[in-house]
Every structure is written in C-alpha cells, then in structure tokens.
Amino acid sequence: MLPGTLKMLALAAFVLCQSCFILVPSAFCQDTPAGPGNLRAGAATSNITPPIGGGIVGGFVPVPSTHIHDELHARCLVLDDGKTRLALVVCDLLGIHRSVSDRARELIFTKTGISKDCVLISATHTHSATSALGDRRYSFDSELNEYQQFVAERIADGVVRAINQLEPAEVAFGSASVPEHVFNRRWFMTEEKIPDTPFGTRDRVKMNPPAGSPDLIDPAGPTDPAVSFIALRRHNGQLISLYAAYSLHYVGGTGPGHISADYFGMFCQELIRLTDSSDADPPFVPMMANGTSGDINNINFRTPRPGQPPYAQMKYVANDVASKVHLALEGIDWSGSTQLDASYREVDVRWRRPTPAQLEWAKSKLAEPASDTNKTDLPRIYAERTLAMAGQPETAPVPVQVLKIGNARVGSLPCEVLVEIGLAFRKQSHSKPAFLVSMAHGYYGYLPTPEQHELGGYETWLGTNRLEIDSSVVLLNALVQMSGDEQR
C-alpha cells in the first residue's frame, strides 16, 4: 500500500475516533435504565476568590478590594438517576455574564457529556465580590476577561469533581419558614417625601426609604419567608449536599474593601457545623442560592435596628437561617429513587427602548460638564445607561430553565426577580414543591411585574430594568409551562 494511502487511512481513523469521543459523552447519561434505588449524588466546591485589587461591584461605582475576609466558591452538585445527569452550581458572585455561563457549560459538556440544558449556574448576588460581569454589555459573544475565564474553568472543575464523587444517595425536599429577616424595600410614602428620579420624574414608591421615617405608609409588595431546599444523603444518613434558596437580596455590613460571600457563604459554614460534618470525607457541600429577592432586603424600615460591627448582622442572619433549615431536616421523607429531567429554552423578549424624549434628555445631560465631587452623579449614570439601551438589538434571547427532580421543580431566570414572580411560580407550577432561582445564566437587570412598573421606583428605571415591561408575564408563562411533563 502506498505511504500516502496509509496516511489518509490513519487520518480517517483519527477523525472517526475524535467523532466517537464527542458522541460518547453526550450519550452515556442514557445507557442505564432508571430503577428502584437508582439515585446517585456527588458534590464539590471550587475556589473562585479573585486577587486583591479588583473592583468590588456592589454599588454604582466599583471600589478596589483591599482584603479577603472569606473565600468565594462555586458550589457544585451533580445528580444521576441512571438515565439523566443534572448539575446545579451556585457561585459567590454579584452576577455572571451570559458568556461565562455559556463557556462553563461548554467545558462541562466537553469534559463530562452533561448537556447545557441540564446544568443550572446561578450567582448569589453578594455585593462584596469582584465582578464576573465584564463590561456589562449585552453582546452574548463577548470575549471573556481573565477572571471570567478563571470562573468558567473552576465551575467546570467543580462539576467534574462532583461526578468523581457520585455515590448511591437518597433525596428529600423540605422548607423552613424564616420571615423575620425579609422586608420589602419598596414603600409608599407621603407624596412630597418621594424624591425625583434621575430622569426628573416622580415615582409613586421609593426603594430603601429612610428607616423609621414617619412618612412611611405601606410596603408596595409582599415577602417570601420560605427557605426551600433539596437535600441529598448517603444511605448511612450522612449528608452529601443541600441546595437551598431564600428570597433575601444580601445582608452586607462588611469591612471597607473586603471580599466576602455574605450570608450565603456563612449559611453553608454554619450548616456544616450544625450537622457535625466538618470532618466528612467527601465533604458535605451546602449551597444557598438567591431566590426572588429583587425587592427584598434585611432592613426593617418600620423599626430599624441599631448599627452593628462589620459582619455581625450577616452572621446572625446566616446562623438563624441555618438553624431553622437544620431543624426542618428532621421532618422530611427520604427516597433512594427518583427521576431527573430538565427543560431549557431561549425565549425572545424585547429590550426596553428609550423614548425620543428620554434620548434627548440623556444627550443633554451628558453634554453638561461632569461633576468633580465624590458624590455619585445618578443623572449622568442613567443618561449613559439610556444611550446604551438605545444601541441594543430589538430582542434578547433570555435563558429560561426548569430542573425536574422527582416532583420538585427548580426554575431559574437571569434577572433580579421581584418576589411576586417567585410566589406566582410556586403557586402555578404544574408540579410541587417548586421554587425559583434568580441570576442564572446571565444578568439582564431587574424583572418587575407590570403592576410594579406602574408604581415606578429604582427597580423599574430604564437602565436598571432592561427588558420590556410585560417581560415578567412572558417569562413566568414559559416557566409554568416548562414545569409540566415537557421533555427537553
């Protein structure tokens, strides 16, 4: 046989092998039929702490980090019913750019064969972390910066390690009611006490009004006291992981320039202590995702608390929530058999567009000299955001996902979702228990209901809210439909 022919045959064999390598991982999740006692679970954490010096992005203007109070993590859980694998990842970040989630899920598929439909990646929304949002533009093919690439790789590493630790498991679903830490931050006030917006207009409600003010009337929306959770344990009773969601924005109160996972990370540490799991091998991996907290925080506006040292309130909330979840673990029913599935869609939703009057206002504002004081110039910030919104395409592909774990449903959206939407999903889902996780697979701004849009307030301002006014209705309808028996 001619040498050239041998080379061609060898090349063909190589290509065929590479094709097989790509095909095998995507199919292996369906090689074993599900049956009694079929469930396996594994969990792991990846450290995603950034270097000191990066910008902390909790406010309008980033400040450089000067200290790491506690490490940031991507906490990863993998479930396997013998037919399907699901991966749930919670990252100690303010948010993640769409491209970070896309890259992480590409890496996960390449390394493990788990489809992107079956991977849920969300951010906790800690306000004391370096940004993984990049420049916050909404181009979905933007190149990742160094830290974003690092986060994507560490997420994939965590999922691989969780798979390495898969073992027979039992699952249970539960909830704890913890109403004392959640307060709606949008308030009706006496009309003359509501300040003008950056656009020079007047809202009907104010976000974060003066605590204890005699001009407070009523909160403009409800709260959600439930901490919903999915727990996994070994057959000997030792915990593998617990995936929880609580509709509390964040707590805050760090030291200046400190990086911290906020109460989300402290909850995990306390639950490990309460369950005597500090020496577990493999480790017990609790996870606290952000529920629907776009209008919820930890400030009692009627009866404000006195000032506290850094981290005191954060620790108090985390420990109390962990103690109530720990107590709820005692009364749940465990099963070693369950079925897993996922539904994932890209729903085209219109971007919100500036009016001609808003564009004219923005151009006029930016033509003025910039402020030379240290005071945050909100009108200028929102003028810049208004012009940026004018440059967006007509519609946005919004990732909408529902993971199905037995009868339980975990829905997700890439927004700071107002609490009413989460309550509605829990009520309307075709299967229960059901709960909704925010800031998954990207960051598309706040998501108010049309009713809250009519009231105005920070969460509805153009540039804070970026999707069209009826978007919550469109996205909730998709989630509810997907919570049924639809297959991916």
N, C-alpha and C positions, 0 to 999 in steps of 0.2 A: 504494500500500500504506500502511496506517495506520502512524503512528510507533510505536504500541505493538507492532504486529506485528513491525516491524523490530527493535525492542529484544529481543523474545522470540527471534527468529531469531538475532540476534547472540549472545544469552546461550547458546542451544543450541549454536551453533558453538564458543563459548568452552569450554563444558563438554566437548564432544566432543574438542577439541584437548587439553584437560587430561587426559582419559582416555587419549588416544593417547600423551601424554607419559609417563604412568605405565606403560602397557603396553609401549612400545617398549624401555626399558632392560632389563626382565626377559626379553625375548625375543631381544635382539641376540646373546647368547652362543651362540645355536644357528643363526646364519644362514649359517655356512660349514662345510661338511663337513670332518672331520679327514682328513688325508692325510700322505704322507711329508714329512718336514721341516716339520711343522706347528707345532712348539712355538715360542712366544714368551714372553719373560720381561722383567719390569721391577722395579726395586727403588728404595726411597727411605726416608729417615728423617725423623721429625718430633720436634722437641724438646719434651719434656713436663716439663722441670725446673720445680718449684714455687718460689714465693717463699720467701726465708729467713724463718724464724719458725714454720713449720708443724710439727706433731708428727711426729717420726720414730718409726715404729711397730715396730721390731724386737724390743722387749721387752714385758713385761707392762704397763709404764707408759710412755706416749709421752714423749719429751723434745723440746724445741724445737730446730729446726735453727738453726745459727749460721754455717754456711759451706757452700759448694758446692764440693766437691773436683773432681767431674767431672759433666758434664751427663747428665741422664736422657733416654732416647729411646724412641720407638715405632718399631721397625724393621719395614718392610713389604716383602713380596714378593708379586707377582702373576704367576700362570702362566696361559697361554692356549693351548689346543690347537686353536683354530678352532671349537670347539663349546662348551666349558665354560671358565669362568674360576674359579680358586681364588685366595684371598688369605690369606697367612699373616702374622700380626703378633705380634711379641714386644715386651713393654713392660717397661721397667726400673722395676718396682713390686713391693712385697711381695705384693700381690694386687689383684684388681679385683672390685668388687661386680658381681653379676649385672646390675644395671641399667645399668652402664657399658658392658658388652659389648652388651647389647640396644640401647642408644642408638647406639653406634658402628656396629653392623650395620644399623640403620635408616638412618642417614646414608649409609652406603656403598651401600645399595640405592638410595636416592633419587638419589644422585649418579652411580652407575655401573651400576646394574642387577644387581650381583652379589648373588645370594640369600644370606641369612644362613646357610643350610646349607653354603655354600662358603667361609665366612670363619672362620678359626681365630684367636682372640685369646687370648693367654696372658700371664701375668706371670712374671718371672724369679724372684721371691721374694728380691730384695735386701733386707737388713734395715736399709738406710740410705737409705730413701726416705720421703717424706711419703705418708700413706695415701690411696688411692683407694677404700677400703672403706666410706667413710661411717661410720655409727654401728654397722656390722657386724650390723645386724638382717637377718633373712632374709625380709622382705617384698620381693617382687620388683617392686613397682610404686612403690618409694620415689622421691621427688624427688631429683634429683642436686644435690649442692652445687656451688659454683663450680669447684673443682678437678676434680671428676669430669666436669663438662660440658666443661671445657677438654680433658681427656684424650680423651674420646669424639670431640670435634671434630678433634683433632690426629691421632688414629688414622685417621679418615675422610680427612683431608687427605693423609696419607701414602699411603693406598691410591690416591687419585686421582692423585697424582704418580707412583706406580709404574706405573699404567696409561699415563700420558703418556709413559713411557719404555719401553714394550713394544717389543721388537725380536726378530728371529729368534735362537733360542737352542738350546743343547744341554744335556742333563741327565745327571747321573751320581749314583750312590749309593755311599756308602762308610762306613767306620767306622775308628776308631783305638782301640786298647786302651790305657787310661791308668789302671791300677789303683792307682798309688802315692798318689793324692790322695783316695781314697774309703774311709771307715771306717764300719762300722755303729756307731751311737751307743747302741744298746740292749744292755745287758750283764747276764748272770747274775753275781751276786756272792755271797759268803758271806751267808747269810740275815740274820744280825744286823746287817750293814752296809747293808742296804737300808732307807732311812728310811720312815716312814709317809707316806701320801699326804695331800693337803689334807683328804680326807674322813675321815681317821683309820683307814684300812685299810692293809694291807700288800701290795705287789706282789711278783712273782717276779723282775722285771728292773728295772733303773734306767736312765733316759735320762741321758746325759752323766755317767758316774761319775767319781770323782777319777782323773785320768790318772796312770798309773804305780802305782796302788794295788796292794798285794799281795793284796787281797781280790777282784780281778777273776778271773772263771772263764773265760767264753767270751762272744763276741758272740751275741746272740739271733737274728741273721738274716744274710743274705748281703750282698754289694755287687754293683754292676754297673759293670764297668770300661769299658764301651763308650761312645765318643762317636760316635753315629750322625749322619750328615749327608746332605743333598741339596744338590748343587752345580749351579749354572747358569753357563754361559759363552756368550760370543758365538762366532760361527763363526771368528773370528780368534784364539780362545784366551783372550781377556781375560775375567776373571771378572765376572759380574753380581751374584751373591749366593750365599751358602751358609747353609743353615738346619741348625743342629746342635742336639743335645740331649745333655746329660750329667747323670747322676744324682748330683749334688753339691749339697747344700742351699744353701749360700753359704759364703764364706770369712770375711768380717768382718775386724776389725782396722783400723777407720777412726780418724780423729781425732775428738775429742769434738764431738758436734753436727754432724758432717759428713754431707752428702748425697753418695751415691756409687752408681754402678751395680754395684759389687762386681766380682767376676772376670768376670761375664757381659759387661760393657762393655769391660773390659781385654782380654779374649779377642778381641773384634772389632777393637780398635785394633791389636793385635799381628798378627792375620792380615792386615790391610791392609798393614802394614809388610813382613811376610814375602813377600807376593805382589807387592811393588813396585807397589801400586795407589793410592798416596797421591794421585797426580795424575790418576787415571782420571776421565773425564767421558763419560757419567754415572758417579757414584762406585760403587765396589764396596761392597756392603752385606752384611757377615757378620751372622749372628744366632745367639745362643746361648740356647736355651730350657732350662727346667728339666725334666729327665727325671722319674724317680720317686725322689725323694730324701727322703721323709718321715722315714726313719730313718737317713739318711746325712749325715755331715759330714766336715770336713777335719782332725779331731783323731785322732792316733794314740794311743789310750789305753794300749797296751802300752808304747810308747816315746815319751813326749811330747817335743816339740821345745822348745827354749828360747824365751823371749819375744823378740819382734821389734818393730822400729819400725812405726808405722802404715803400712799398705798394702804392706809388704814381702812377706808371705806371699801376699796377694791377687795381687800382680804375678807372683810366682814360679809360682803355680798357673796363672794365665791364660796366661802366656808358654809354659809347658811344654805345656799342652793345645793351644794354637795351633800350636806347632811340630810336634806329632805329627799333628794334622789336616792341616797343610801337607804333611807327608811322605806321608800317605795319599792326597793328591790326585794323586800321581804314578802310582798304580797302578790307577786306576779307568777304566771304559769309558764313553764318552760317546755319546749318541744325540740326534739332532735331531728325533726323532718319538716321541711318547708320547701316551697317553690319560689324561684327567683326569676325576675324578668325586668325589663326596662323599656320605657318609651321615650324617644328623643325627637324633637322637631326643631326646625328653624322657622319661626313664624315671622313673616314680613310685617313690620309695623312702621308706620310713618314717623319720621323725625318731626319734632315740633319746629315750626318755621317762624322766624321773626316777621312781624308785620312791617309794612313800609315805614310807619311812624316809629317803630322800635329801632329799625335800622338807621333812620335819620337821627334819632336820639343818640344811638351808640357812636356814630361817626362824629357828631358834635361834641360828645363827651371826651372822646379820645383826641380831639383837636385841641382841647384845653391843656395847659401845662400840667404835668404830673405833680402830685403832692410831694413835697420834700420833707414831710414829717414821718414819724414812725407809725402813725395811725393808719390802720387798714382802710384803703380807699375802695369801699364797696361799689360805688357807682362806676368807677373805672374798671374794676374787675368784671362787673356784669356787662359793661359795654364791650369788653374784649370777648366775653363768652357769647354775647349776642351775635357779633360778627362771625365768630367761629361756627355758630349754629347755622348761619346763612350759607356756609360753604359745604354743608353736609349733603349727601345724596338724598333722594326723595324718601327712601325707605331703609330700614335697618333689619338685618336678619337676627332675630332675638332667639337665643338658645333656650328652649323650654324642655324640662326633663321631669320624668316621674320614675323613681325606682320602686319596684314591687317586691316586697319581702313577705311572703305569705299573704295575709290580708292587709298588711300595713302598706302605706303609700308615703313616700318621701318626695315631695315636689320641690322644684327649685326654679329661681328666676335670677337674672344677672343685674338686679337693681337693689336699691334701698327701699324695700317694700313696706308700705304702710300697714299697720296691724290689722285693719279691717279686711284686707285681702287675705291674710293668713287665716283669720277666723272664718271667712267665707269658704276657703278651700277645705278646711277641716269639716265644715258642715256639709258641703256639697259633694265631696269626694264620693265616688261610687263604692269605695271600699274603705273600711276603717279598722284601726286608727290611721289618721292621716295628719301630716303637718308639712309646713312649707319652710324652706331654707332660702335665705337671701344671698345676694352677691356671689352667685355661682356662674362659672364660665365667662366672667367678664364683669364690666361695670358700665351700666348705661344710665346712671343717675338715679334720682328718686322716682318712685312709682306711686303717686297718689291716686285715689279714686276720683271719678268726675265730680262727686259731691264735695270732696275736699278741695278740688281745683276751684270750685265756685267761691270758697272761703278765702282763697289766697294763702299767704304765708310762705316762709322760706322754702319749704319743700315743693312748692308749686312754681317758683320763679323760673323764668326762662334761663337756662344755663345750669340751674340746679336740677330741674326737671327737663329732660331732653326728648322723651318720647311723647307722641301726640296725646291729647287729653283723654281720649277714650281707650288708651292702650291697656289699662288695667282690666277692663272688661274683656277685651280680645284675648289677653294672655290668661286670665282666670278661666275663661271658657275652654281654652285649649288644655289647660292643666286638668280640669274636671273631666273632660272627655278622655284624656290620656290615662286617668286613674282607673278606667274601666278595664275591660279584658283585651284591649287592643294590643297586638304584638308589635315589637319593633321591626 
